[in-house]
Amino acid sequence: MSQTEPGEERAGRRSWVESITSDDTFRPQNAIGPAALLDAGLPLALFTVVYAAAGNDLTLSLWVALGVGALLAVVRLFRREPLQNVVAGFIGLGIAAFLAHRTGRAEDVFLPGLLINVGYGLAYLVSIAVRWPLLGVFVGLVTGQGMDWRRDPDLLRAYTKASLIWVAMFAARLAVQAPLYFAGEDQLGWLAGARLVMSWPLFLLVAYLSWLIIRPAYRAHAAARAGAVES
């Protein structure tokens, strides 16, 4: 299972982006989906517990994780959450379980999450370097305002600064978790704990900091657009 599944991360960011445009208060419940906290850590937390309690039985531990993941997927379907988020979350868990089963290394269940953080971090860095910060692209698409923000220096600067915070988040995850992963099975418990703490809790902190940076420039940009339309 990845650090934050792509579908879940998109859904979470849609929520916190909506909080930028709604009012002046950052509400944590708007920054994450209702099942996000469980999806982020429960399957792999139980995997780690069962693996230790069952005498390093990798197969049993993987089935427990997959079973919990399937149960969470059913709950999300029952709650009528977007199907793509349910599918993305479970597929991510399935890939992680398949990889660990093939290699026989319990720590490999965390490898897809590390690789996803590498990919996201590089994507954000490249987007900043070419002056198309991904955060601005995403907010523009979600809010339906397109790419007009690139013509606003203040908003471009805000999106760039906020995107750098996301780069820092992905880098921090790798800096902490990669050494634990390469340390092998002996550090599995610490790796699971670090992954849990650095998934949605850290995401929530970064979303809040992004909100603080983007919101003033975004509101000024929206007000200027509204004034131009009225005139």
N, C-alpha and C positions, 0 to 999 in steps of 0.2 A: 504494500500500500504506500502510496507516495506521501510526502510530507503534507502536502495539501493537494488533493486531487484537482486536475484542471477544471472540471465542471464545478466543483465546490468553490474553487477560488474565484471563478467568474461570477458565480451566484453571490458569494460574499461581497465582492467588490461592487456588484450592482447595488447591493443593499446600502453600503456605506456611501456610494456615489449619490444615491437618492437622498441621504441625510445632508449632503452638501447643499442641495437645492431646496430643501424643505423649510427648515427654520434655523434658529441660532443655537440650538442645543444638540450636542453629539450624544446620541443614544446608543449604547453598546448593543442593545437588542436589535437595532437596525443595521448593525455592521456585520452580523453573522446570521446565517440561516438557522432555523429551529433545531435541526438535527446536526449542525456542524460540529459542535463540541464532542458529541458521541462519535460521529464519523471520523473525526480527526485522530482519536486516540484509543477508543475502546477495543477494536479488534486486535491491534498490535499489543496493547497493554495485556489483554488476556492471553495472547500468544506467548508473551514473555513469562507470565505467571505460570501457565500450564507447562511450558517448556522446562522451567526450573522444577516445578512440583512433580512432573512425570518422568524425571530422570533423563532429561534431554531427548524426549521423544518428539522428533521433528514432525513426523506425519500427524500425530494426534494434535499437536499444537497448531499446525496449519489448518486442519479441519475445524478446530474450534474457532480460529480467526475467521475462516470463510463462513462458518455457520452464523457467527455474530454479524458479519458483514451482510449476509443475505437477510437476516432478520431486520437489520436497520434499513435495508433497501425496501423491504415490504412495508415497514412503518412509513417511510417516505412516500411510497406509492399510495398508501392509505390516506396520507395527509394531502394527497394531490399535488405534491411538489413536482417540478419539471422533470420529465422522464430522462432527459439527457444528463441531468445531474446525478440521478440515481444510477444510471448505467455507467457513467464515468467513474463514480466512486467505487462501484463493485468491480469493474474491469481493472482499475488500478490495484485493488487488493488481490485480484486473481493473478495478475502479472507478477506481483511481488511473491505470492505463494508459489507460483510455478517456478520462478527463478530459484527460490530457496530450496525447493524440492529437487530441482535438477542438479544443483551444486552440492546439496547436502550440508550447506552452511547456513545456520540459523540467522546469522547477521545479514545475509543477503536479502532477507525480507525487507530490509530498510534501504537497500541499494537504489530502487527506483526513485524514492523520495530525494535521495542525494543528487541523483542525476537530473531530476526535474529542477532542483534549486540551481544547479549549474546552468541549465538551459535558460531559466528565467533571468538569472543574474546577468548572463551574457547578453540576452535580448534587451534588457533594460539599459545596459551600458552602451550597446551599439545605438539604441534609439536616442540616447542622450547625446552621443558623439555626433550624430547626423542632425541634431536639433529637431527630432520628432519624438519627444519623450512619450513612452508608451502610456503613461498615465493620462496624458492629455488626449491621446488617440482614443483610449477607452472611455473616458468621461464624455468626449464629444460624441461617440457612437451611442452611448447609453442615454444621454440627454437629448439626442436628436439635433444637436447644434453643429454637427459636422466638425470641420477643421478650421473654423473661423478663429479659434483661439490662437493660431499661429501668427495672426496679424496683430495680436495684442502683446506687446513686449512684457508687460507685467504678468499676464497670465502664462505666457511661455516660460518666463523665469520661475513662476510658482510651480508649474508642472515639472520643470527640470529639477528643482530642489526636492520636491516630493518624490520624484522617481529615484533620486539618489538615496533616499531613505529606504526605498524598497530594495535597491541594490545592497545596501548595508544589511538589511534583514536576511537576504539570501546568503550573503557572505558570512554573517554571524552563524547561521545554521550550519554551514559547511565547516567553519572553523572549529565549532564545538563537536559536531557529530561525526565528521570524517575521521578524526583521530580515534574516536571510540569504535567506529566501524572497522578500521584497519587493525585495531588492537585485538579483534577477534571475539570469539564467543564469551570470553571471560568478562567482557564489558557490556554484555547484551542488556543487562538490567539498566545500567547507566545510559546506554544508547536509547532504550525505550523511553526512559524518563526524560531525557533531553529532547527527544522528538516530540513528546507530549507537551512539554512546557513551551517549546519553541514553535508549535504549530499555531493553533488559534489564539492563545493568549498573546503571543508576539505579533500575530497578524492584527489583532485588535489594537495593540499599541501603535503599530505603524499606520493603521487606518486613521486613528485619532490624530496623530502627528500630521498626516497628509491633509486631514480635514482642516487643521489649524493653519496650514500653509496655503492651501488652495482657496478656501472659502472667501476670504476678503477680495482677492483678485477676481474670483469667479463672479461674485455678486456685483462688483464694479463693472465687469464686462457685460453682465446681463442687463444692468441698469443702462449702460451706454447703448446697447442694442435696442432696448425698449424706447429710449429717447429718440434714437434715430428713426425708428418706425413711426412714432407719433408725429415727428416733424416731417 
